[in-house]
Structures are given as structure tokens and as C-alpha cells.
Amino acid sequence: MAEKIFFADSEEILPNEIILERVREARQQSAETFIVVKCRQSAKFRLQAFAAGANMLANEGDENIEEVFEYIRSKQQSKEGKYACHICGMSGLTENGLHRHLPLYHQSEPNTYLGSCPICKQKDFPYESFEVHLHNFHGPVEEREVMDVPSLAAFAWVVVRHPKTGRFLISNEPAAISGGIPGYWLPAGRVDHGETFVQAGIRETLEEAGVSVRITGVIKFMLEERVVPRIILMGEPIDENNCVPKSIVDYESCGSFWITVDDVKSLHPRSDFRGSDPLRLFPAIHSGTMDVYDIDNEAFQGLERMVSALTTQRKDERAFIPTIAKVWKDLERQYPAEAFKY
């Protein structure tokens, strides 16, 4: 019987290529083995490890991963489980087990499933893929995303820099939304009902990168088609001595780590990113050629009140245009023109 968990570099310091070869061999021996690699502070190596068949890149000091190992060893499969994974073939999964297994084992792989849902037998998935369907319509209710999204589409992106090391927080995105690989991007996401941009940025950073942050400023304001605001915020960890990024792969991301500017520059601008924004933003912030602006002013607070109010209203998005235009003019009076160029 194949090992349930394989540690490719458990107690050894090995060259990267040897680790990658061990990962490939373990994956060839069993599609069901959960393969763990210690996180090397190399963005290229992380992508290579996922491509070789690794399921998780473990950040040193991440205490949460022990619960995952215990779950895999003793709780994942059961006699009551009647479902099997369509990718690796693992059987004995309950509905909740399949809900957790699919992202934990396969979030770094492309979504190619064309069959029906084994739970409800649905064949067509209006929300992009079977994986999204499984997450939002099956498994624990408290873990599903709210499908009733606000009428206003507003988005917060967050650039997080460690104040001591100067490294930036970056995440491996799910392969399904990143061109078939776990490409790199910022913590980012849609503003939920009644949230502000700052609240959304803090929440998304914790969900996608596993780090609690405070927002310290704003970098850019963007407005698409007069009705879709996107804001790039600046942040830092609340506890700079206790901010180990997330290792565990889940629906939100394939993990995160602190990256140097030189490492960002070593990545391919198209094939290694979900979007090349980290390549545009991190070096510019690091060098001081891109400014970070204060958010402690009435114009920004007016923006926060606006997005919190409009995300609770049920209207055609075009009805929001006059309100957004007024708030945007206040921002343009407060901030320099460069803050609106991206």
C-alpha cells in the first residue's frame, strides 16, 4: 500500500533537483499519496514542485499543518464514505470528505472534469466548474461562498510588505483561475455585503495568505466603466514576529510565502503569474518610485462609506453611477493624478 503522506525532504537538506525527482517518483507510484515539500524561499522552485506533483509547500513554523496530516492519516476515508475522487481515484469519501479532499489534493491542477456531480448528479455547472459547484453547493454550509453577491462589483487588492525583511506577501492562486498552474498574485477579492475596502482587504489577505494585517495606506484607485471600483491598498502584518504565511491548500489559494523583489523579477511576466501586478507593484514600492498615500482623510472615508452602503442595495449597477462619480471627484481633489494611473 502506498504511503498516505510522503515528505520529499523531511529531515534532509537536498538540492532542489533531487527533491523534485523524489516528488515525481512518489507521484508515479501513487496518485493518492499526499506529497509535502518544505517551502524553499524560491518562487520558481515552488512552481516546479507543484508541477512535479507536490500537494503542499510547507512553510516552517506553520502549526496548522499538523491537523491536516492527522486528518489525512486517520479521518479522511471512512466506511460510510460512498464517493471517490475523479482525479486520483481515492474512495471512501463522505460528502464533507470530498468537499475537503478536492482542493487539498488538487487545487494546483487544472479543472478538466466534464462529468456529473456524484452527489446531486447535476451535469451542467453554471458557476464555471464542478470544483466551484462542489464548494458552494455541497459540504459544510459554513464553508460555502455566498452566491448572492452584491449588485455593486467592488474589489480590494492588497500589497503586504514585511517591515523588517522588506519581503512581500504573495500567493499561489488556484490553477483553475490562473491558466492551469498555481500562478502568483496578490491577496485580493470582491467586497462583500456591507464591507469597506479596508475590511475586504484584511479578510482576503487572511483567507488567501493566512496573515493578519493592518492597512497602512492606498496605492492606486481604478474605476472601470464608471461603476466598478478597484483599490490597491498597502498593508503590513499586525505581528511582524508571528506572521507565517499559509501552507494549507484550500479553495482560496495554494498557499503563500514572503518573496523578495529579486525573486519576483526572476519570474516570467506571463506564464508564472495569474496577473503580472506583483511584478509591476513590488519593485516600484520597494524602490520608492511608486507612492503610498494616506487614508486618514474625509475623501477616503467617504469612499469607504459609499462602498459599504452600495453593496447592501439591490439595484441595477448603473443606478450607482452618480453616487460613485461624486465620491470619485472628492478623491481626485484629495489625491494626486498619479494615484489614478495604473
Protein Blocks (a to p, Z undefined) as FASTA:
>chain_A
ZZfbdcfklmbccdfklmmmmmmmmmmmpmkbccddddddbfklmmmmmmnopabdcdeh
iaklmmmmmmmmmmmpcfklcbdcfklopghiafklmmmmmmmmmmmpccfbfbdcfklo
pabdfeopaklmmmmmgcjfklpccfbdcfbdcddddddddfklopacdddddfklngop
acdddddddddehiafklmmmmmmmmmnopacddfbdfbdcdeehlaccdddddddfblm
lccccfbdcfkbgcdadddfklmmmpcfklmpmblklmmmmmmmmnopaccddfbbfklm
mmmmmmmmmmmpccdfklmmmmmmmmmmmmmmmpcfklmgZZ
